[in-house]
Amino acid sequence: MGNRIVVVGSSNTDMIVKLHHLPKPGETVSGGAFSTAAGGKGANQAVAAARAGAEVGFVARVGEDSFGEQAIAGFVGDGIDVRHVTRDSASPSGVALIFVDDGGENCIAVAPGANGGLTPEDVEAAEELINGADAVVMQLETPLESVERAAALAREHGVRVILNPAPARPLSDELLGNVSILTPNESEAELLTGVQVTDDASAEMAAQALAAKGVEAVILTLGSRGAYVFESGSGELVPGFEVQAVDTTAAGDVFNGTLAVGLAEGMPLAQAVRFANAAGALSVTKLGAQPSAPTRSEIEEFLG
C-alpha cells in the first residue's frame, strides 16, 4: 500500500477569541485573548494527513490576498502539493470567527469567500492527482457539485473516497453510492438518516440506514467516547482517549486526515480508527486548527 492522499476542500483563516464563556445572543463578553491560525476543514485534513506521514495533494481555492498567501506558504511548509490550490481574483480567502470557552467548547461563524468558487472543472484539472491517490478525502465547505464530481472521478479510478459530511446538509443517494467511508458525528448522522444517535444501538441503526444507501463503511464519531465503526453488516465501538481538552476545533478534521493515512498504509479499519482517535485526542490539547494537528512521532508516542 502507499500513502498518497488527495484532499478536496476548503481553506480558511481562523480568528480565535478565548473567553470564559460563549456569548449568548446580544451579550458582549470581554477579556478574551485573540489569535489567528490556519484553518478550513479541507486544509486541516490535508495538514493532518501530511503530518501523519502521507504525500498530500490539495485541491482548493484561496483569494489573491495576504490570507491566501499565508495559507499556501503554510501548506508548502508541511510538504503539501499546492499545484491545484487556485488563487481566486474575484473573491477573498475564506475566514472563520471562532469563540472558545474555558472548557474547550466552541462556536464558529464562517465567511466562505473563495471556497464557494471551487468548481467541478477545478476538480477535473486534478484528475491525474486523484488517479494516483490511495484515498480522496472531502468535507462539505465547498460547493456540493464539486464534491460530487470528485467522488465520481475517484470512483471511476478505483480510489477510496472518505467523506466527512460536515457541515451537515442533505446528500443525494448518488453521492453516497460513490462513498467508501462516511464519517458523520451524531448530529450529522441524524440529519442524514432521521435517527437520533444516543447509544450503540441507535448508532448501529443510523449506520445501517447509511449502508443501505450504498456507503461501504460508516464511522460515527462520538467525541471522547471514540467512534462506532460499521462495516459488512456489523459494528463495534473503538474507544477514544481521555485528555484535557483545551480547544475542540478541528478534532474531527484531524481524525479524518489521519484515518486516510492509516487506511492508505493498509491498516485494518478498526486499527486505522484507533490511530485517528489518538490524533484527534492529541489535537484537542492545543489551541487552533492546523497548529493542533500532531506529527506521526507524537501519535506513535501517545499510542505507545
N, C-alpha and C positions, 0 to 999 in steps of 0.2 A: 504494500500500500504506500501511497505518497503522502504529502501534506500540503497540497496546493488548494487554497481556499479562495473563492471569489465572493466578495460581499457586494450586493447591490443595495444602495440605500442612501440615508440622509447623513448630512454633516451639519452640525450647529456649533455656535459658540455659546457656552453656558455662563450666565451671570448669576452668581450664587450669593444669597444672603443667609447667614446663620442667625437664627432667632431662638429665644427661649420657647416661644410657642408660635404656631402658624396663625396668621391673621384671619379673623372672621370677616365676613362682608362688612365694609365700612370702617373696619378697625385699622389703625396705624400702629405698627409695632416697631419701636426704635431700639437702638443699641446693638444691632447685629453687625458682625464682621462681614465684609464684602470680598469676593474673589471672582476671578474668571477662570474657566477651564474649557478645554476642548471637549465637545460632546456631540450629540446626534446619535440616534440608535445604530445607524449603519456604521458610522465612523467608530463608535465604541466597540462594536462587534469585530470590525476589521483590526483595530488595535489589540483587542483581547486575543484574537487568533494569532496575530503576529508575535505578540509577547509569549504566547504559549508554544511557539516553535514552528508555525506554519509559514509558507511562502504565500503572501496575500496580495491579491489584486482588488482594487476598489473601483466601483462604477458609481459616480455621484456627480452632483453639480454644486459649485460654490460661486459666490459673487466675485466680481472684479474689485474687491475691497481688501482692507487690511485683515479682516477676519478670515477671508478666503486664503490669503497669502499665509497667514499663521497656521491655518488648518493643513494646507498642503505641506508646509515645512515640517509640521508635526508628523504627518504620515511618512514622509521621506526619512525622518529621524528614526521611525520604527521599522524602516526597511520595506514599506508597502509600495507596491507598483501603482503609480498615480497617473499612468498614461490615459486612463479613462475617467479621470476627475476633470470635468469640463468647467472652464471659467465662463460664467454667465454675465453678459454685459447688461442684460435687461432687468436683473433682479439682484438685491443684496443677498449676502450669505444668510443662512438661517440662524436665528438666535433663540435661546430658551432662557426664561427668567425663572429661577428656582429658589424657593424658600425651604430651608432645612431646620427642623426644630432640635431641641436638646436630645430627643430620643432617636434621632436619625430619620424620622418620617419627613416626607417632602410633599410639596405641591408645585406644579410646573405649568407655565404658560409658554407656548411655542409660536413664534412667527416663522413659518417655513421658508419664506424667501425663495432662493434658487432651487431648493429641494422640490418645489412644486413644478419646476420646469424639466425634471428628468423624464425623458421621452422613451417610448419603445425603440426609437431609432438609436438613442444613446446605448441602449442595451444591445441592439443588433450589432453596433460598431465594436462591441466587446465579445462577439461570438467566439473568436479564436481563443480568447482568455477563458471563457466558460467551457469550451470544448476540452481544454486541457486541465480542467479542475477536478479535484476529488469531491468537492461539495460546493454548492452555491447557497449562501446564507442571505436571507431577506427579512425585512420588517415592513411596516405599513406607514412610514412617514414620508413616502414619495407616492406619486400617482399610481392608482391600482392597475391601470393598463400596462405600466412599465413592469410592475411586479408580475403580472400575468404573463407578459412576454418573456421575462427572464425564466420563469418556471417552465414555460412551454419549451423554450430553447434548451434549457438544461435537460429536460426530459428527453427531447429529441436526440441529444448526445449521450444519453445514459448516465447523466451526472446526478448525484444525490441532491435533493432540494430540501433545505431546512428553512421553514417559515416560522418566524416569531410573530404571531398575529396581534401586534401592538403598534400604535394604539388600537383598541378594539373597534372593529367595524364588520358588517356582514360580508361574507365571502361567497363567491359562486362555487357550485359543485365542480365546475370545470377547473378552476384554480386548485381546489382541494384535491382533485383527482391527479394533479401533477406534483403534489407534495409528498416527499418521502417521510419527513418527520415534522410534525406540528408541535410547537412549544407554547401553548397558552398558559396564562395564570388562571386563577379561579374565576375572576370576573370576565375574562376574555372567553373562557370555555362556556360560561353561562350565556354570553351574548350569542355565541355560535350554535349552541345546542338547546338553550332553554332550560338546561339542568343546573340547579343551584348546587355548587360543589361545597359540601360541608364535612365530608369524611371519605374514607377509601371506597365505600360502596357507591356514593354519588360520583366520585372521581371516575370510577370504572364505567358508570352509566354514560357520563359525558364522553369519555374516550371511545366507548363502543359506538356512540352516535356519530362521532367524527370518523371513525374507521369505516362506518357504513357509507360515508361519502367518498371513500377511495383513498384516504390518508393511510399510509403503510404503518406508521407508528406514531403514537401520541405521547408526549412528555408533558404532564401537567405540573407546572412549577408551583410549589406550595410554601414559598418563603423559607423560613428557618427549619420547617419540618422536612424539607427536601423536595423530592419530585416523585410523582406517581407515573410509572413507565408502563405503557400498554402496547403490546406487540403480539401479533399472531394469536389474538383472541384471549390473551391472559395478561394480567397486570401485577405489578409489585411496587411497593414504596421503597425508594432508595433514600435513606435518611440523610438529612442535612447535617450541618456542623454548627455548634453553639459558639458564637463570637459576640464581642461587644460592638454593637452597631453604632457607627458614627454618622454614616450617610448611605442610604439605600439606593441613591441614584445610580443607574447603570448596572446594578447587580444582575438583572435579567439579561442585559446585553453581554456582559462578561460571561455569563453562563452559556449563552448561545454560541458566542465566538469560540469558546474553549471546547464546548461539546463537538463542534465541527472538526476541531483538530484531533480530538480523541478518536472520533469515528474514522477520519481520513487515515489515521495511523493504524486502523484495524482493531481498535478496542471493541469488545462486545458492548452492546448498548448500555447495560447497567453499569459497566465499568467506566464508560465514557461519561455517563451521567454523574457518577461519584467524582470523577476528575473535574467536571464542570461545577458541581456543587461546591467543591473545595475552592475553586477560583472565585465563584460568586460570593462565598463566605468571606474570603480574604478582601474582596473589593469593598465590602460594607464597612471595613475597619478604617478606611481612608476617605477623606473628603474629595469630591469631584468625580466626574465621569471617567474620562480616559486616564487621569492621573492615578485612579484606583485600580486599574487593570494590573494583575500580578504577572511577574515573569514566570517562565517554566520552572526555574530553580526554586522560586518561592512556593509554587504549587506543590512541587515534589517534596520539598522540606516539610510543608504543612501536612501532607498526606503521610509522610514517613514518620 
